[in-house]
């Protein structure tokens, strides 16, 4: 299968490359990802064409349906009921609960249970009003039929075509209007509202009014990215140029923003009787001020009587603190530090990928690029 790729350096798309390698390391601590790009065209590329520190974005436009938004815990322990005039809703925000880009919705998976036949169950996507409550007509919808009592089972709703726009909040609304009694349909959910950018709601009058409730849904949104799946986003750190005669080759390499945690060491410092989240914030703000800590807000509940750091990297310091609290951490594509409990599903904040991106080597003999563009000011051109 041909993979259509797009590579942008500093916002400019380059197509005349010969080799592209992306290696993504995802673990409990989401170590840094790397890229290596070689340009070797007959028109030549020069080191001065690129600037160290520029953003680098690599996309694979394969149209694959992947998990784009998800909220799951290891053990969901609650549920919501819907039926007849009782409707349920769960909001989410593209760019907070997913990669910050458009999503062409494909299907949505929910875990449902019933006490009896409920007939047709409809799930739809709606806009939200200024209070984040569902409003207006369906933007997309799908149905399943449940004709007998069943324990919690995963159902897939194939949704009608619609593109979720970035930085917009939407609502999933579920109803079983043919149910013979209220609350015949149960939607599996989590205890508490720990899903950032979203809120569960209930309506007792078929969607005319809504009240907030506790317990975010357990769900998965599958879709594709119209602009291609982003498989790397970071910065250019090294430029290598080789030239001899008519042969000119530029090699670019770099890492994602998590690399900053590896490059800087923590000078000798001691913390006493301090909560771990506050220690994390202090270390990052003092040593890597370009990384935003505004999202580091969840209290670990662990106060350390004493901990000392002596010339280890910021990454190793955070790893030690994460190990002590059963938390995980990484730097996202907006250069924001994420420091979250392991039992909170962090998928929806990472990249929109359901699995780690493996080592990927692409050559122009195997790739069809979407465009070819050459700068006529290249060296050795008249």
The 8 nearest C-alpha neighbors of each residue, nearest first, counted from 0:
[[1, 2, 365, 61, 366, 3, 367, 62],
 [0, 2, 366, 367, 3, 365, 61, 368],
 [3, 1, 366, 61, 4, 0, 59, 367],
 [2, 4, 60, 368, 367, 59, 366, 61],
 [5, 3, 59, 58, 368, 60, 2, 6],
 [4, 6, 58, 57, 7, 59, 368, 12],
 [7, 5, 57, 12, 13, 56, 58, 4],
 [6, 8, 12, 11, 56, 10, 55, 13],
 [9, 7, 55, 10, 11, 54, 53, 12],
 [8, 10, 53, 54, 11, 55, 7, 50],
 [9, 11, 8, 7, 12, 54, 55, 56],
 [12, 10, 7, 8, 9, 13, 6, 55],
 [11, 13, 7, 6, 8, 10, 14, 5],
 [14, 12, 6, 15, 7, 11, 372, 16],
 [13, 15, 371, 16, 372, 370, 368, 12],
 [16, 14, 13, 40, 38, 371, 17, 39],
 [17, 15, 38, 14, 37, 18, 39, 40],
 [16, 18, 363, 38, 362, 37, 39, 15],
 [17, 19, 362, 37, 361, 36, 16, 363],
 [20, 18, 36, 361, 360, 35, 362, 37],
 [19, 21, 360, 35, 359, 34, 361, 36],
 [22, 20, 34, 359, 358, 33, 23, 35],
 [23, 21, 358, 33, 32, 359, 357, 34],
 [24, 22, 32, 356, 357, 25, 33, 358],
 [23, 25, 32, 30, 31, 29, 22, 26],
 [26, 24, 29, 355, 30, 23, 27, 28],
 [27, 25, 29, 28, 24, 30, 355, 327],
 [26, 28, 29, 327, 25, 328, 341, 30],
 [27, 29, 26, 328, 327, 30, 329, 318],
 [30, 28, 25, 26, 329, 27, 24, 31],
 [31, 29, 24, 28, 25, 32, 26, 257],
 [30, 32, 257, 258, 255, 24, 254, 29],
 [33, 31, 23, 24, 254, 255, 22, 30],
 [34, 32, 254, 22, 253, 21, 23, 255],
 [33, 35, 21, 252, 20, 253, 22, 254],
 [36, 34, 252, 20, 251, 19, 21, 37],
 [35, 37, 19, 251, 250, 18, 252, 20],
 [38, 36, 250, 18, 16, 17, 249, 251],
 [37, 39, 16, 249, 17, 248, 15, 40],
 [40, 38, 248, 16, 17, 247, 43, 37],
 [39, 41, 43, 42, 15, 38, 16, 44],
 [40, 42, 43, 39, 246, 245, 247, 44],
 [43, 41, 40, 377, 44, 380, 378, 379],
 [44, 42, 40, 247, 41, 377, 378, 39],
 [43, 45, 249, 377, 248, 247, 38, 46],
 [44, 46, 47, 48, 249, 43, 240, 378],
 [45, 47, 48, 240, 49, 238, 249, 44],
 [46, 48, 45, 49, 50, 44, 238, 240],
 [47, 49, 46, 45, 44, 50, 377, 249],
 [50, 48, 47, 46, 51, 8, 238, 53],
 [49, 51, 53, 52, 48, 47, 235, 9],
 [50, 52, 235, 236, 53, 237, 49, 238],
 [51, 53, 235, 234, 236, 50, 54, 9],
 [54, 52, 9, 235, 234, 51, 50, 8],
 [53, 55, 234, 9, 233, 8, 235, 52],
 [56, 54, 8, 234, 233, 232, 7, 235],
 [55, 57, 232, 7, 231, 6, 8, 58],
 [58, 56, 6, 231, 230, 5, 229, 7],
 [59, 57, 229, 228, 5, 227, 230, 4],
 [58, 60, 4, 228, 227, 61, 3, 2],
 [227, 59, 61, 3, 62, 4, 228, 58],
 [60, 62, 63, 59, 2, 3, 227, 228],
 [63, 61, 60, 223, 64, 227, 224, 225],
 [62, 64, 61, 223, 65, 222, 60, 224],
 [65, 63, 222, 223, 221, 62, 66, 105],
 [66, 64, 221, 222, 67, 63, 223, 353],
 [67, 65, 221, 353, 220, 68, 352, 351],
 [66, 68, 351, 221, 220, 65, 97, 222],
 [69, 67, 347, 220, 97, 219, 66, 96],
 [70, 68, 219, 347, 218, 220, 71, 346],
 [71, 69, 217, 218, 344, 219, 347, 194],
 [72, 70, 217, 344, 69, 73, 218, 75],
 [71, 73, 74, 344, 75, 342, 343, 70],
 [72, 74, 75, 342, 71, 344, 343, 76],
 [73, 75, 72, 76, 189, 71, 342, 77],
 [76, 74, 189, 72, 188, 77, 73, 187],
 [77, 75, 189, 74, 190, 188, 78, 187],
 [76, 78, 188, 189, 190, 187, 75, 214],
 [77, 79, 187, 188, 186, 185, 80, 76],
 [80, 78, 186, 185, 187, 81, 188, 77],
 [79, 81, 182, 185, 184, 186, 183, 78],
 [82, 80, 182, 184, 85, 86, 87, 174],
 [81, 83, 175, 182, 181, 85, 178, 183],
 [82, 84, 176, 178, 85, 181, 175, 177],
 [83, 85, 205, 204, 203, 82, 86, 176],
 [86, 84, 203, 81, 82, 83, 202, 205],
 [87, 85, 174, 202, 81, 201, 205, 173],
 [86, 88, 201, 173, 172, 200, 81, 202],
 [89, 87, 172, 200, 171, 199, 201, 173],
 [90, 88, 199, 171, 170, 198, 200, 216],
 [89, 91, 170, 197, 198, 169, 171, 199],
 [90, 92, 197, 196, 168, 169, 170, 96],
 [93, 91, 168, 196, 95, 167, 96, 94],
 [92, 94, 165, 166, 97, 95, 167, 96],
 [99, 93, 95, 97, 166, 98, 165, 96],
 [96, 94, 92, 97, 93, 196, 348, 195],
 [95, 97, 347, 348, 92, 93, 94, 68],
 [98, 96, 347, 94, 351, 68, 348, 93],
 [97, 99, 350, 94, 351, 100, 349, 348],
 [94, 98, 100, 165, 97, 93, 166, 95],
 [99, 101, 165, 98, 94, 102, 164, 93],
 [102, 100, 164, 165, 163, 224, 162, 103],
 [101, 103, 163, 224, 162, 104, 223, 222],
 [104, 102, 162, 223, 222, 161, 224, 163],
 [103, 105, 222, 102, 161, 162, 106, 221],
 [106, 104, 222, 221, 158, 157, 103, 160],
 [105, 107, 157, 158, 221, 156, 220, 104],
 [108, 106, 220, 156, 219, 155, 221, 109],
 [107, 109, 155, 219, 154, 218, 156, 153],
 [110, 108, 218, 154, 153, 111, 217, 107],
 [109, 111, 153, 152, 187, 151, 154, 186],
 [112, 110, 186, 151, 152, 185, 109, 187],
 [111, 113, 151, 150, 185, 149, 184, 152],
 [114, 112, 184, 148, 149, 115, 183, 185],
 [113, 115, 148, 183, 149, 112, 116, 184],
 [116, 114, 148, 147, 113, 117, 183, 146],
 [115, 117, 146, 147, 118, 145, 148, 113],
 [118, 116, 178, 145, 177, 146, 115, 175],
 [119, 117, 145, 144, 146, 116, 177, 120],
 [120, 118, 144, 143, 175, 121, 117, 142],
 [119, 121, 175, 143, 142, 174, 144, 118],
 [122, 120, 142, 174, 173, 141, 119, 175],
 [121, 123, 173, 141, 172, 140, 142, 171],
 [124, 122, 140, 172, 139, 171, 137, 141],
 [123, 125, 171, 139, 138, 170, 137, 140],
 [126, 124, 137, 170, 138, 169, 133, 134],
 [125, 127, 169, 134, 133, 170, 135, 128],
 [128, 126, 133, 131, 132, 134, 169, 170],
 [127, 129, 131, 130, 132, 134, 133, 126],
 [128, 130, 131, 127, 132, 133, 134, 126],
 [129, 131, 128, 132, 127, 133, 209, 134],
 [132, 130, 127, 128, 129, 133, 90, 168],
 [131, 133, 127, 128, 130, 134, 209, 129],
 [134, 132, 127, 170, 126, 125, 128, 131],
 [133, 135, 127, 126, 128, 125, 132, 136],
 [136, 134, 126, 125, 137, 133, 127, 138],
 [137, 135, 138, 125, 134, 126, 124, 139],
 [136, 138, 125, 139, 124, 123, 140, 135],
 [139, 137, 124, 125, 136, 161, 140, 123],
 [138, 140, 124, 159, 123, 137, 161, 158],
 [141, 139, 123, 158, 159, 122, 124, 137],
 [140, 142, 158, 156, 157, 122, 121, 123],
 [143, 141, 121, 120, 156, 122, 119, 144],
 [142, 144, 120, 119, 156, 145, 121, 141],
 [145, 143, 119, 118, 120, 146, 142, 117],
 [146, 144, 118, 117, 116, 147, 119, 143],
 [145, 147, 116, 118, 117, 144, 148, 115],
 [148, 146, 116, 115, 145, 149, 113, 117],
 [147, 149, 115, 114, 113, 116, 150, 146],
 [148, 150, 113, 112, 147, 151, 114, 152],
 [151, 149, 112, 152, 113, 148, 111, 114],
 [150, 152, 112, 111, 110, 149, 153, 187],
 [151, 153, 110, 111, 150, 154, 112, 149],
 [152, 154, 110, 109, 111, 108, 155, 151],
 [155, 153, 109, 108, 110, 152, 156, 111],
 [156, 154, 108, 107, 157, 106, 109, 153],
 [155, 157, 141, 107, 106, 142, 158, 108],
 [158, 156, 106, 141, 155, 105, 107, 159],
 [157, 159, 141, 140, 106, 105, 156, 139],
 [158, 160, 139, 140, 161, 141, 157, 105],
 [161, 159, 158, 139, 104, 162, 105, 103],
 [160, 162, 104, 103, 139, 159, 163, 138],
 [163, 161, 103, 102, 104, 164, 101, 160],
 [162, 164, 102, 101, 103, 161, 165, 104],
 [165, 163, 101, 167, 162, 166, 102, 93],
 [164, 166, 100, 93, 101, 167, 94, 99],
 [167, 165, 94, 93, 92, 164, 168, 99],
 [168, 166, 165, 92, 93, 164, 169, 163],
 [167, 169, 92, 91, 93, 127, 90, 166],
 [170, 168, 126, 90, 91, 127, 125, 92],
 [171, 169, 90, 125, 89, 124, 133, 172],
 [170, 172, 124, 89, 88, 123, 90, 125],
 [173, 171, 88, 123, 122, 87, 170, 124],
 [172, 174, 122, 87, 121, 86, 88, 123],
 [175, 173, 86, 121, 176, 120, 82, 81],
 [174, 176, 120, 82, 177, 178, 83, 119],
 [175, 177, 83, 178, 174, 82, 84, 120],
 [178, 176, 175, 117, 83, 118, 179, 119],
 [179, 177, 117, 83, 82, 176, 180, 175],
 [178, 180, 177, 83, 181, 117, 183, 82],
 [181, 179, 178, 183, 83, 182, 82, 177],
 [180, 182, 82, 183, 83, 85, 81, 179],
 [183, 181, 80, 81, 82, 184, 180, 185],
 [182, 184, 82, 113, 181, 114, 180, 81],
 [183, 185, 113, 81, 182, 80, 82, 112],
 [184, 186, 80, 112, 79, 111, 78, 113],
 [187, 185, 111, 79, 78, 110, 80, 188],
 [186, 188, 78, 110, 217, 77, 111, 216],
 [189, 187, 216, 217, 78, 77, 215, 214],
 [188, 190, 75, 214, 215, 77, 76, 191],
 [189, 191, 214, 77, 76, 188, 192, 215],
 [190, 192, 214, 213, 193, 189, 215, 194],
 [191, 193, 214, 215, 194, 213, 190, 198],
 [192, 194, 191, 195, 215, 343, 214, 190],
 [193, 195, 192, 197, 215, 196, 70, 198],
 [196, 194, 197, 193, 96, 95, 91, 192],
 [195, 197, 92, 91, 95, 96, 194, 198],
 [196, 198, 91, 90, 195, 194, 92, 89],
 [197, 199, 90, 89, 215, 200, 192, 91],
 [200, 198, 89, 88, 215, 212, 211, 90],
 [201, 199, 211, 88, 212, 210, 87, 89],
 [202, 200, 87, 210, 209, 86, 88, 211],
 [201, 203, 209, 86, 206, 204, 85, 208],
 [204, 202, 85, 84, 205, 86, 201, 206],
 [203, 205, 84, 202, 206, 207, 85, 208],
 [206, 204, 84, 207, 86, 203, 85, 202],
 [205, 207, 202, 208, 204, 86, 209, 203],
 [206, 208, 204, 205, 209, 202, 203, 134],
 [209, 207, 206, 202, 204, 210, 203, 205],
 [208, 210, 202, 201, 200, 132, 206, 211],
 [209, 211, 201, 200, 202, 212, 208, 132],
 [212, 210, 200, 199, 201, 209, 213, 198],
 [211, 213, 200, 199, 210, 201, 214, 198],
 [214, 212, 191, 192, 199, 215, 211, 190],
 [213, 215, 191, 190, 189, 192, 188, 216],
 [214, 216, 189, 188, 192, 199, 194, 198],
 [217, 215, 188, 218, 187, 189, 214, 89],
 [216, 218, 188, 71, 70, 187, 189, 109],
 [219, 217, 109, 70, 108, 69, 216, 71],
 [218, 220, 69, 108, 107, 68, 221, 70],
 [221, 219, 107, 68, 67, 66, 106, 69],
 [222, 220, 66, 106, 65, 105, 67, 107],
 [221, 223, 104, 105, 64, 103, 65, 102],
 [222, 224, 64, 103, 102, 62, 63, 65],
 [223, 225, 227, 102, 226, 228, 103, 101],
 [226, 224, 227, 223, 103, 102, 101, 62],
 [225, 227, 224, 60, 228, 101, 58, 100],
 [60, 228, 226, 224, 59, 58, 225, 229],
 [229, 227, 59, 58, 224, 60, 230, 226],
 [228, 230, 58, 231, 57, 227, 59, 56],
 [231, 229, 58, 57, 228, 59, 356, 232],
 [232, 230, 57, 56, 229, 233, 58, 21],
 [233, 231, 56, 55, 255, 332, 57, 230],
 [234, 255, 232, 55, 256, 54, 254, 231],
 [233, 235, 54, 55, 53, 52, 253, 254],
 [234, 236, 253, 52, 51, 53, 252, 237],
 [237, 235, 253, 51, 52, 252, 234, 238],
 [236, 238, 252, 251, 235, 253, 51, 239],
 [237, 239, 251, 250, 46, 240, 252, 249],
 [238, 240, 250, 249, 251, 237, 241, 46],
 [241, 239, 249, 248, 46, 250, 242, 238],
 [242, 240, 248, 247, 249, 239, 243, 246],
 [241, 243, 247, 246, 248, 240, 244, 245],
 [244, 242, 246, 245, 247, 241, 248, 240],
 [243, 245, 246, 242, 247, 379, 241, 43],
 [244, 246, 243, 247, 242, 41, 379, 43],
 [247, 245, 243, 244, 242, 248, 43, 41],
 [246, 248, 242, 43, 241, 39, 245, 243],
 [247, 249, 39, 241, 38, 240, 242, 44],
 [248, 250, 240, 38, 239, 37, 44, 241],
 [249, 251, 37, 239, 36, 238, 38, 240],
 [250, 252, 238, 36, 35, 237, 37, 239],
 [253, 251, 35, 237, 34, 235, 236, 36],
 [252, 254, 236, 235, 34, 33, 234, 237],
 [255, 253, 33, 32, 233, 258, 234, 34],
 [233, 254, 256, 257, 32, 31, 232, 258],
 [255, 257, 258, 233, 259, 334, 330, 254],
 [258, 256, 330, 31, 259, 255, 260, 329],
 [257, 259, 261, 256, 260, 31, 255, 254],
 [258, 260, 262, 257, 261, 256, 263, 287],
 [261, 259, 314, 313, 258, 257, 262, 263],
 [260, 262, 258, 314, 259, 312, 263, 313],
 [263, 261, 259, 260, 258, 312, 264, 313],
 [264, 262, 312, 261, 260, 313, 259, 265],
 [265, 263, 312, 311, 310, 313, 266, 262],
 [264, 266, 310, 311, 313, 312, 309, 267],
 [267, 265, 310, 309, 268, 264, 308, 311],
 [268, 266, 309, 308, 310, 265, 269, 307],
 [267, 269, 308, 307, 266, 309, 270, 265],
 [268, 270, 307, 306, 308, 271, 305, 267],
 [271, 269, 306, 305, 307, 273, 268, 272],
 [270, 272, 305, 304, 273, 303, 306, 269],
 [273, 271, 304, 303, 302, 305, 270, 274],
 [272, 274, 302, 271, 303, 275, 270, 278],
 [273, 275, 302, 277, 301, 276, 303, 278],
 [274, 276, 278, 277, 301, 302, 279, 273],
 [277, 275, 279, 278, 274, 298, 299, 280],
 [276, 278, 280, 275, 279, 274, 281, 273],
 [279, 277, 275, 281, 276, 280, 282, 274],
 [280, 278, 276, 282, 277, 281, 275, 283],
 [279, 281, 277, 283, 278, 282, 284, 292],
 [280, 282, 278, 284, 279, 283, 285, 277],
 [283, 281, 285, 279, 280, 284, 286, 278],
 [284, 282, 287, 286, 280, 285, 281, 279],
 [283, 285, 288, 281, 282, 286, 287, 280],
 [286, 284, 282, 283, 281, 287, 288, 280],
 [285, 287, 283, 284, 288, 282, 265, 263],
 [288, 286, 283, 289, 284, 290, 285, 259],
 [287, 289, 284, 290, 286, 285, 283, 291],
 [288, 290, 287, 291, 334, 284, 283, 286],
 [291, 289, 334, 288, 335, 287, 292, 336],
 [290, 292, 335, 293, 336, 334, 289, 288],
 [293, 291, 295, 336, 294, 335, 280, 290],
 [292, 294, 295, 291, 296, 335, 336, 280],
 [295, 293, 292, 296, 337, 336, 335, 291],
 [296, 294, 292, 293, 338, 297, 337, 336],
 [295, 297, 294, 298, 293, 276, 338, 292],
 [298, 296, 295, 299, 339, 276, 338, 340],
 [297, 299, 300, 276, 296, 274, 275, 301],
 [300, 298, 301, 276, 297, 275, 324, 274],
 [299, 301, 298, 302, 274, 275, 324, 276],
 [302, 300, 299, 274, 275, 303, 324, 298],
 [303, 301, 274, 273, 272, 275, 304, 300],
 [304, 302, 272, 305, 273, 274, 301, 271],
 [303, 305, 272, 271, 302, 273, 306, 270],
 [304, 306, 271, 303, 270, 272, 307, 269],
 [305, 307, 270, 269, 271, 303, 308, 304],
 [308, 306, 269, 268, 270, 309, 305, 267],
 [309, 307, 268, 267, 269, 310, 265, 311],
 [310, 308, 267, 311, 266, 265, 307, 268],
 [309, 311, 265, 266, 264, 267, 312, 308],
 [312, 310, 264, 309, 265, 315, 313, 316],
 [311, 313, 264, 314, 315, 263, 261, 265],
 [312, 314, 260, 316, 315, 264, 265, 263],
 [313, 315, 260, 312, 317, 261, 316, 318],
 [316, 314, 318, 312, 317, 313, 311, 319],
 [317, 315, 313, 319, 318, 314, 312, 320],
 [318, 316, 320, 314, 319, 315, 321, 313],
 [317, 319, 315, 321, 316, 320, 314, 322],
 [320, 318, 322, 316, 317, 321, 315, 323],
 [319, 321, 317, 323, 322, 318, 316, 324],
 [322, 320, 326, 318, 324, 323, 319, 327],
 [323, 321, 319, 325, 320, 324, 318, 326],
 [322, 324, 320, 321, 325, 319, 326, 301],
 [323, 325, 321, 326, 322, 299, 320, 301],
 [326, 324, 322, 321, 323, 341, 340, 327],
 [327, 325, 340, 321, 341, 339, 324, 338],
 [328, 326, 28, 339, 338, 321, 341, 27],
 [327, 329, 338, 337, 28, 339, 29, 326],
 [328, 330, 337, 29, 336, 28, 331, 257],
 [331, 329, 336, 257, 335, 334, 337, 256],
 [332, 330, 334, 335, 333, 329, 349, 336],
 [331, 333, 334, 232, 330, 256, 233, 335],
 [332, 334, 335, 331, 330, 291, 256, 290],
 [335, 333, 290, 331, 332, 330, 291, 256],
 [336, 334, 291, 331, 330, 333, 290, 292],
 [335, 337, 330, 292, 329, 291, 338, 331],
 [336, 338, 328, 329, 330, 295, 339, 335],
 [339, 337, 328, 327, 295, 336, 326, 329],
 [338, 340, 326, 327, 337, 341, 328, 343],
 [341, 339, 326, 342, 343, 327, 325, 338],
 [340, 342, 326, 343, 327, 325, 339, 344],
 [341, 343, 340, 72, 344, 73, 326, 339],
 [344, 342, 341, 340, 345, 72, 339, 193],
 [343, 345, 71, 346, 72, 70, 342, 341],
 [344, 346, 347, 348, 343, 349, 339, 341],
 [347, 345, 349, 348, 344, 69, 351, 353],
 [346, 348, 96, 97, 68, 69, 345, 349],
 [349, 347, 96, 97, 346, 345, 95, 350],
 [350, 348, 346, 347, 351, 331, 345, 98],
 [351, 349, 98, 352, 97, 348, 347, 346],
 [350, 352, 67, 98, 97, 347, 349, 68],
 [351, 353, 350, 354, 66, 67, 65, 355],
 [352, 354, 66, 351, 65, 355, 346, 67],
 [355, 353, 352, 356, 357, 25, 66, 351],
 [354, 356, 25, 357, 23, 352, 353, 24],
 [355, 357, 23, 354, 358, 230, 22, 24],
 [358, 356, 359, 355, 23, 22, 24, 21],
 [357, 359, 22, 21, 23, 356, 360, 20],
 [358, 360, 21, 20, 357, 22, 361, 356],
 [361, 359, 20, 19, 21, 358, 362, 18],
 [360, 362, 19, 18, 20, 359, 363, 365],
 [363, 361, 18, 364, 365, 17, 366, 19],
 [362, 364, 366, 365, 17, 18, 361, 16],
 [363, 365, 362, 366, 367, 17, 361, 18],
 [366, 364, 363, 362, 1, 361, 367, 2],
 [367, 365, 363, 2, 1, 364, 368, 3],
 [366, 368, 3, 1, 2, 369, 365, 363],
 [369, 367, 3, 370, 4, 366, 14, 5],
 [368, 370, 3, 367, 4, 5, 371, 14],
 [371, 369, 368, 372, 14, 13, 5, 367],
 [370, 372, 14, 15, 373, 369, 368, 13],
 [371, 373, 370, 14, 374, 13, 15, 12],
 [374, 372, 375, 371, 15, 42, 13, 377],
 [373, 375, 376, 377, 372, 42, 44, 43],
 [376, 374, 377, 373, 380, 42, 381, 378],
 [375, 377, 374, 378, 380, 381, 379, 373],
 [378, 376, 375, 374, 380, 43, 42, 44],
 [377, 379, 380, 43, 376, 44, 45, 42],
 [380, 378, 377, 381, 42, 43, 245, 376],
 [381, 379, 378, 377, 376, 42, 375, 43],
 [380, 379, 376, 378, 375, 377, 42, 374]]
